[in-house]
Amino acid sequence: MSAAFAPQPNLAEVFARVRAVTSELIAGLHPEDLQLQSMTEASPGKWHLAHTSWFFEEFVLARDPSYRPFDPAYRYLFNSYYESVGDRHPRPRRGLLSRPLLSEVLAYRRHVDEAMARRIEEGLTPELAAVVELGCHHEQQHQELLLTDLLHAFSFNPCAPAYAPAPEDPPPSDARALPLTWRAFGEGIFEIGAPPEGFAFDNERPRHRVFVEPFELSNRLVTNGEYLAFIRDGGYRRFELWLSEGFDAVKAGGWSAPLYWRERDGAWFEFGLHGLRPLRLDAPVSCLSYFEADAYARWAGARLPTEQEWEVASAHATGEPNLLDGRRFEALPARADGLTQMFGDLWEWTSSSYAPYPGYRPLAGALGEYNGKFMCNQYVLRGGSFATAASHLRPSYRNFFPTSARWQFTGIRLARGGPSERS
């Protein structure tokens, strides 16, 4: 692998901090919680704990011929999608891995932590240091997936268990949202993508120029109250608002509201990491598919931004981002003036298909499977969520998910303007 990433200073500290955050996120959970797999697309928490350790063992520690793996079977059990590494346990059956025990997986993590600390202290080539840095960002991705997958699994429990305690003094559910306004951006040629220096995934490069037509972006994310108006106006029944595949998904899945909304005796509630609570009308609507975001935008007389528009506008973001570091575990209402909630709170769907940038080249070797091979039938999301670590996020970051994915921490920012609206 070439020096695609510039290793950070104090790599040992970065590694230790990232690993510690993962441990903090499972504090208070039980083995039964971490064994759950509620659908094919999700993984048990125990598997996330093991896989992130497998990554460092496979791509860093195993490069030393004298290294002895913790358990040779783990190479098969905890590989995710790396064809070049070899066969792997089927993804839909990860929840059936009652063994190894959680205690054994935690012992595996300690083993890898100790071996990695020694390996970093001995000194790394720039190439290997770059792999360690990539592994830290990979684990930060799994920290967010750990939370999304736990929430999805907990949502099937009639007891509505809370992952974290709710705030002691929650604001009223009928609090008013910050008025929605528009920020205008002029046309021009802009550079987007990650610069050559500093960490970025390969799908964020190369930095390149794009022409952007004049457009406007909403100052904040769409709220629960606004989305509730869409529902009450028959939004899920009005086929003219939906892409054809999206309306098929509505009918096949019986969609009538966001994934974690619950209606009881005419009142709406939302299930989140704090458990089941009354729906906050001023908070951002979350856990929506691309299809739902697109349909709402049409209903609102707007559209979703392109990822180029989003990145250009992100340079003008205001307010403090709500990220994992603050450990709020929920998206918060917009309160600041300006272009708010651009970073943190919720990932924002764009209308851009996930495709390579001009001149894109994947990493060499097994790590080339990390991003490039998924550039098909996915859409780009930008901006991070309340479960994204601050050190993991950049304006050029390109997240991606299938159009029907609803269990991620995703929301809606509206855009308008452009050539189609001037014709």
C-alpha positions in Angstrom: 0.0 0.0 0.0 1.3 3.4 -0.9 1.5 6.3 1.6 -2.2 7.2 0.9 -2.7 8.6 4.4 -0.4 10.8 6.5 0.0 9.1 9.9 -1.0 11.1 12.9 1.5 12.0 15.7 1.1 10.2 19.0 -0.4 7.1 17.2 -0.2 5.1 20.4 -2.4 7.6 22.1 -4.9 7.8 19.2 -5.1 4.0 19.1 -5.6 3.7 22.9 -8.3 6.4 23.0 -10.3 4.9 20.1 -10.2 1.5 21.7 -11.2 3.0 25.1 -14.3 4.7 23.6 -15.6 1.3 22.3 -15.2 -0.1 25.8 -17.1 2.9 27.2 -20.0 2.3 24.8 -20.6 -1.2 26.0 -20.3 -0.4 29.7 -23.5 -1.4 31.5 -24.6 -3.7 28.7 -25.1 -7.4 29.3 -23.9 -10.4 27.2 -27.5 -11.0 26.1 -27.6 -7.4 24.7 -24.4 -7.9 22.7 -25.6 -11.2 21.2 -28.6 -9.8 19.4 -28.8 -9.7 15.6 -32.1 -8.3 14.5 -31.6 -8.4 10.7 -29.2 -9.4 8.1 -27.8 -5.9 7.7 -27.0 -5.5 11.4 -24.4 -7.3 13.5 -24.3 -8.3 17.2 -22.4 -6.0 19.4 -20.1 -8.9 20.3 -19.2 -9.3 16.6 -18.4 -5.6 16.3 -16.0 -5.9 19.3 -14.3 -8.9 17.8 -14.2 -7.7 14.2 -12.5 -4.4 15.0 -9.8 -6.4 16.9 -9.5 -8.8 14.0 -8.8 -5.8 11.7 -5.7 -4.9 13.6 -4.6 -8.5 14.0 -5.0 -9.3 10.4 -3.6 -6.2 8.8 -1.0 -5.1 11.3 0.1 -7.8 13.8 0.0 -10.7 11.3 2.6 -9.0 9.1 5.2 -10.0 11.7 6.1 -13.7 11.0 6.7 -14.2 14.8 3.2 -13.2 15.8 0.9 -15.9 17.0 -2.8 -15.3 16.6 -5.1 -15.3 19.7 -7.2 -18.0 18.1 -6.7 -19.1 14.5 -10.5 -19.7 14.1 -11.1 -16.0 14.5 -9.7 -15.3 11.1 -12.8 -17.0 9.7 -15.3 -16.0 12.3 -14.7 -12.2 12.2 -13.7 -11.4 8.7 -16.4 -9.1 7.2 -16.2 -8.9 3.5 -12.5 -9.2 2.5 -12.5 -11.8 -0.2 -8.7 -11.6 -0.5 -8.3 -12.7 3.2 -10.3 -15.8 2.6 -13.6 -17.5 3.6 -15.7 -16.1 6.4 -18.7 -16.9 8.5 -22.0 -15.9 6.7 -23.2 -12.4 7.7 -26.8 -13.4 8.3 -25.6 -16.0 10.9 -23.4 -13.8 13.1 -26.1 -13.8 15.8 -25.8 -17.6 16.1 -22.2 -17.3 17.3 -22.9 -17.9 21.0 -19.3 -19.0 21.2 -16.8 -17.6 21.6 -18.3 -16.1 24.8 -18.3 -12.4 25.4 -15.6 -12.8 28.0 -13.4 -14.5 25.4 -14.0 -11.7 22.9 -13.1 -9.1 25.6 -9.9 -11.2 26.3 -9.2 -11.1 22.6 -9.5 -7.3 22.6 -7.0 -7.1 25.5 -4.6 -9.4 23.7 -4.7 -7.2 20.6 -4.4 -4.0 22.5 -1.3 -5.2 24.3 0.3 -6.6 21.1 -0.5 -3.4 19.2 0.9 -1.2 22.0 4.2 -3.2 21.8 4.2 -3.0 18.0 3.7 0.8 17.9 6.3 1.3 20.6 8.8 -0.7 18.5 8.3 1.6 15.6 6.3 1.4 12.4 7.1 2.1 8.8 5.0 4.9 7.3 3.1 2.3 5.4 2.1 0.3 8.5 1.4 3.5 10.5 -1.1 4.4 7.9 -2.8 1.1 8.2 -3.1 1.6 12.0 -4.6 5.0 11.4 -7.1 3.5 9.0 -7.9 0.8 11.6 -8.7 3.5 14.1 -11.1 5.2 11.8 -12.5 1.8 10.9 -13.3 1.2 14.6 -14.9 4.6 14.9 -17.3 3.6 12.1 -18.1 0.4 14.0 -18.8 2.5 17.2 -21.6 4.1 15.3 -22.8 0.8 13.8 -22.7 -0.7 17.3 -25.3 1.9 18.4 -27.5 1.7 15.3 -27.6 -2.1 15.5 -28.3 -2.1 19.2 -31.2 0.4 18.7 -32.7 -1.8 16.0 -32.5 -4.9 18.1 -33.9 -3.2 21.2 -36.8 -1.8 19.1 -38.3 -5.4 18.9 -38.4 -5.8 22.7 -41.9 -5.0 24.1 -40.2 -3.7 27.2 -38.7 -0.8 25.1 -35.3 -1.0 26.9 -33.2 2.2 27.0 -29.5 2.0 26.1 -28.7 5.2 28.1 -30.7 7.1 30.7 -32.9 9.9 29.4 -32.2 13.5 30.3 -33.6 14.3 33.8 -35.5 17.4 32.5 -36.6 16.8 28.9 -38.1 19.8 27.1 -41.8 19.7 26.3 -42.7 17.6 23.2 -44.6 20.6 21.7 -41.6 23.0 21.8 -41.3 25.2 18.8 -38.6 24.6 16.2 -36.3 27.3 14.8 -38.0 28.8 11.7 -36.9 27.2 8.5 -35.1 29.7 6.3 -32.9 29.5 3.2 -29.2 30.3 2.6 -28.4 31.2 -1.0 -25.2 30.1 -2.8 -24.0 31.5 -6.2 -22.8 29.4 -9.1 -19.2 28.8 -9.6 -16.3 26.3 -9.9 -15.4 24.8 -6.6 -12.9 22.2 -5.3 -14.3 19.3 -3.4 -12.8 16.2 -1.9 -10.0 15.6 0.6 -6.7 17.4 0.2 -3.6 15.2 -0.3 -2.4 15.8 3.3 -4.1 14.3 6.4 -6.3 11.3 6.8 -9.2 10.5 4.4 -10.7 7.4 3.0 -9.7 6.6 -0.6 -13.3 7.4 -1.8 -12.8 11.1 -0.8 -10.0 11.6 -3.3 -8.7 12.9 -5.5 -9.7 16.5 -4.8 -11.1 17.9 -8.0 -13.1 20.8 -9.5 -16.9 20.8 -10.0 -19.3 23.4 -11.4 -22.2 24.1 -9.2 -25.4 26.0 -10.3 -26.9 28.6 -8.0 -28.8 26.8 -5.2 -30.3 27.3 -1.7 -30.0 25.2 1.3 -32.3 25.1 4.4 -30.8 26.4 7.6 -31.6 23.3 9.6 -32.8 19.7 9.3 -36.4 18.8 8.8 -38.2 18.3 12.2 -40.5 15.7 13.5 -43.4 18.2 13.5 -42.9 19.0 9.8 -42.6 15.3 8.9 -45.8 14.6 10.9 -47.6 17.1 8.6 -46.4 15.1 5.6 -47.8 11.9 7.2 -51.2 13.6 8.0 -51.4 14.8 4.4 -51.3 11.2 3.2 -47.6 11.3 2.3 -47.1 7.5 2.5 -50.2 6.9 0.3 -49.5 9.5 -2.4 -47.7 7.5 -5.1 -47.0 10.7 -7.1 -44.5 11.8 -4.4 -42.4 8.6 -4.5 -39.9 7.1 -6.8 -41.3 3.9 -8.2 -39.0 1.6 -6.3 -39.6 3.6 -3.2 -43.4 3.3 -3.4 -42.9 -0.5 -3.9 -40.9 -0.5 -0.6 -43.7 1.4 1.1 -46.3 -1.1 0.1 -44.0 -4.2 0.7 -42.9 -3.0 4.1 -46.2 -1.4 5.2 -44.4 1.9 5.9 -46.6 4.6 7.3 -44.2 6.5 9.5 -40.4 6.6 10.4 -39.0 3.3 11.6 -39.0 4.1 15.3 -42.2 6.1 15.6 -45.1 4.5 17.6 -48.7 5.8 17.7 -50.7 5.1 20.9 -54.2 6.4 21.5 -53.7 9.2 19.0 -50.4 10.3 20.5 -47.0 9.8 18.8 -43.9 8.4 20.5 -40.4 7.8 19.3 -38.1 4.9 20.3 -34.4 5.9 20.7 -31.3 5.1 22.6 -33.1 6.7 25.6 -36.0 4.4 25.3 -39.6 5.2 24.3 -40.5 8.9 24.8 -43.1 11.3 23.5 -42.3 12.6 20.1 -40.5 15.9 20.2 -41.9 18.0 17.4 -38.9 20.4 17.3 -36.3 17.7 17.1 -35.0 16.5 13.7 -36.8 13.6 12.1 -34.5 10.6 12.0 -34.0 7.0 10.8 -35.4 7.6 7.3 -34.6 5.9 4.0 -33.5 7.7 1.0 -36.9 7.1 -0.5 -38.7 8.8 2.5 -36.3 11.7 2.4 -36.8 12.2 -1.3 -40.6 11.9 -1.1 -40.8 14.4 1.8 -38.6 16.9 -0.2 -41.0 16.6 -3.2 -44.0 17.2 -0.9 -42.3 20.2 0.6 -41.7 21.7 -2.9 -38.0 21.2 -2.6 -35.4 18.5 -3.3 -32.4 16.9 -1.7 -29.0 18.6 -2.1 -26.3 17.0 -4.2 -23.2 16.0 -2.4 -21.3 18.7 -4.3 -23.7 21.4 -3.0 -23.5 20.0 0.5 -19.7 20.2 0.6 -19.6 23.7 -0.8 -22.1 24.9 1.7 -20.5 23.1 4.6 -17.7 25.8 4.7 -20.4 28.2 6.0 -21.7 25.9 8.8 -22.4 27.5 12.2 -23.0 26.2 15.7 -21.4 23.5 17.8 -21.8 20.0 16.3 -23.6 17.4 18.3 -21.3 14.4 18.0 -20.4 11.2 19.9 -17.9 13.1 22.1 -20.7 14.9 23.8 -22.5 11.5 24.5 -26.0 13.0 24.1 -27.2 9.9 22.1 -29.9 11.8 20.3 -30.3 14.4 17.6 -31.1 17.8 19.1 -33.3 20.7 17.9 -31.6 23.5 16.0 -31.2 26.6 18.2 -28.4 28.6 16.6 -28.7 31.1 13.8 -27.1 30.5 10.4 -26.5 27.2 8.6 -26.9 24.8 11.6 -26.7 21.0 12.1 -24.4 20.5 9.1 -22.1 18.4 11.3 -23.4 16.0 13.8 -27.0 15.3 14.8 -27.9 13.2 11.7 -26.4 12.0 8.5 -28.0 13.9 5.6 -29.2 12.2 2.5 -28.0 13.7 -0.8 -29.3 13.0 -4.2 -25.9 11.8 -5.4 -25.3 8.2 -6.3 -22.2 6.8 -4.6 -19.7 6.7 -7.4 -15.9 7.2 -7.8 -14.5 10.7 -8.2 -12.6 11.4 -11.5 -9.2 9.8 -11.2 -10.2 7.6 -8.2 -7.9 4.7 -7.4 -8.6 2.2 -4.6 -5.8 1.2 -2.2 -3.6 -1.7 -3.2 -4.2 -5.1 -1.8 -6.9 -6.3 0.6 -7.6 -2.8 1.9 -8.7 -1.8 -1.6 -11.9 -3.7 -0.8 -12.8 -1.1 1.8 -14.8 1.3 -0.3 -14.5 0.9 -4.0 -16.4 -2.3 -4.5 -19.5 -0.8 -2.9 -19.9 1.9 -5.6 -23.2 0.6 -6.9 -26.8 1.1 -5.9 -26.0 3.3 -2.9 -26.5 7.0 -2.2 -24.2 9.4 -0.4 -24.8 10.9 3.0 -22.9 13.8 4.5 -22.2 15.5 7.8 -22.1 12.8 10.5 -24.4 12.1 13.4 -24.6 12.3 17.2 -22.9 8.9 17.1 -19.9 10.0 15.0 -16.6 10.8 16.7 -15.3 14.4 16.1 -11.9 13.1 15.1 -13.5 10.8 12.5 -15.4 13.6 10.6 -14.4 15.9 7.8 -16.3 18.0 5.3 -15.2 15.6 2.5 -16.5 12.5 4.3 -18.7 10.3 2.1 -20.9 7.9 3.9 -23.2 5.6 1.8 -26.1 3.3 2.3 -28.7 1.6 0.1 -31.9 3.6 -0.7 -34.1 1.5 1.6 -31.9 1.7 4.7 -33.9 3.1 7.6 -32.1 2.0 10.7 -29.2 4.4 10.5 -29.1 7.9 12.1 -30.2 9.7 8.9 -32.2 12.9 8.4 -33.2 15.4 5.8 -31.9 18.8 4.7 -33.8 20.5 1.9 -32.4 22.2 -1.1 -33.9 24.2 -4.0 -32.8 26.1 -7.0 -30.6 24.9 -9.9 -31.2 24.5 -13.7 -34.3 22.3 -13.4 -36.2 25.0 -11.4 -35.3 27.8 -13.9 -36.4 26.0 -17.0 
